[in-house]
Amino acid sequence: RKLADEMIEWHADGERGGFFTIARDREQLFARSKEVSEGAQPSANGTAAQVLARLWVATKEEKYRAAAEKSVAAFAVVMKSSPAAGCTVADALDSLLSTPGGIAGSTARPSVPA
């Protein structure tokens, strides 16, 4: 939990969802990147969403579900346009959809672009 909390505190994009590669207290760059494309290794954002979804299932702590949903919603366009590029994000979505109280059982739905 401590590592997930640190990741949320220092790397989360509170406005658009997902996680930046560089922590917010580091050098101010022109742009901070958020990795989502996958190749031989899973993406950082997909892995973060998976871990947060699984942590929510294990602990039932709402902050982990909310962070996982926001991260999945941030990369919905990637999953729709190029599903192979977002396999780990799709896995996190599956965890959220298939768990009672997740997106399917929630009254609050994440904003996912069509």
C-alpha positions in Angstrom: 0.0 0.0 0.0 2.8 2.4 0.9 4.3 2.2 -2.6 0.9 2.7 -4.3 0.2 5.7 -2.1 3.6 7.2 -3.0 2.9 6.6 -6.7 -0.5 8.3 -6.4 1.0 11.2 -4.5 4.1 11.9 -6.7 3.2 10.6 -10.1 -0.6 10.8 -10.6 -2.1 13.2 -13.1 -5.0 14.5 -11.0 -6.6 16.3 -13.9 -6.6 13.8 -16.8 -5.8 10.5 -15.1 -2.8 8.2 -15.5 0.6 8.5 -14.1 3.6 10.6 -15.2 7.0 8.9 -15.6 8.7 11.8 -13.6 7.5 12.8 -10.1 5.9 16.2 -9.6 8.7 17.4 -7.4 11.4 16.9 -10.0 12.8 19.4 -12.5 10.1 21.3 -14.3 10.1 20.0 -17.8 8.3 21.4 -20.9 6.2 18.3 -20.8 5.9 15.3 -18.5 5.3 12.0 -20.3 2.8 9.3 -19.5 3.7 5.9 -21.1 0.9 3.7 -22.3 2.1 1.9 -25.4 3.2 -1.6 -25.0 5.9 -3.6 -26.7 8.0 -6.4 -25.2 7.2 -5.0 -21.7 3.9 -3.9 -20.3 3.4 -0.1 -20.1 4.0 1.7 -16.8 0.4 3.2 -16.8 -1.2 -0.2 -17.6 0.8 -1.8 -14.8 -0.1 1.0 -12.4 -3.8 0.6 -13.3 -3.6 -3.2 -12.8 -1.9 -2.9 -9.4 -4.4 -0.3 -8.2 -7.4 -2.4 -9.3 -6.0 -5.5 -7.6 -5.1 -3.5 -4.5 -8.7 -2.2 -4.4 -10.1 -5.7 -4.7 -7.8 -6.8 -1.8 -8.3 -3.9 0.5 -11.7 -2.4 -0.6 -10.1 1.1 -0.1 -12.0 3.5 -2.4 -8.9 5.6 -3.3 -7.4 2.7 -5.2 -10.6 2.0 -7.2 -10.9 5.7 -8.0 -7.3 5.9 -9.2 -7.5 2.8 -11.2 -10.8 3.9 -12.9 -9.3 7.4 -13.7 -6.2 5.8 -15.2 -8.3 3.4 -17.3 -10.5 6.2 -18.5 -7.4 8.3 -19.4 -6.3 5.6 -21.9 -9.7 4.5 -23.2 -9.0 6.1 -26.6 -5.8 4.0 -26.9 -7.6 0.8 -26.1 -10.3 1.7 -28.6 -8.0 2.7 -31.5 -5.2 0.2 -30.9 -6.2 -2.5 -28.5 -2.9 -4.3 -28.7 -1.2 -1.2 -27.4 -3.1 -1.2 -24.2 -3.4 -4.8 -23.0 -2.5 -4.1 -19.4 -5.0 -1.2 -19.2 -7.6 -3.5 -20.6 -6.7 -6.1 -18.0 -7.2 -3.4 -15.3 -10.6 -2.5 -16.8 -11.6 -6.2 -16.7 -10.7 -6.3 -13.0 -12.8 -3.3 -12.4 -15.8 -4.6 -14.4 -15.8 -8.1 -13.0 -15.5 -7.1 -9.3 -18.7 -6.4 -7.3 -18.7 -2.7 -6.6 -16.4 -1.9 -9.5 -17.4 0.1 -12.5 -20.3 -2.3 -13.3 -21.7 -2.0 -9.8 -20.8 1.7 -9.3 -23.3 4.5 -9.5 -20.4 6.8 -10.4 -19.1 6.1 -13.9 -15.8 7.3 -15.2 -15.9 9.7 -18.1 -14.7 7.6 -21.1 -14.5 9.3 -24.5 -16.5 7.6 -27.2 
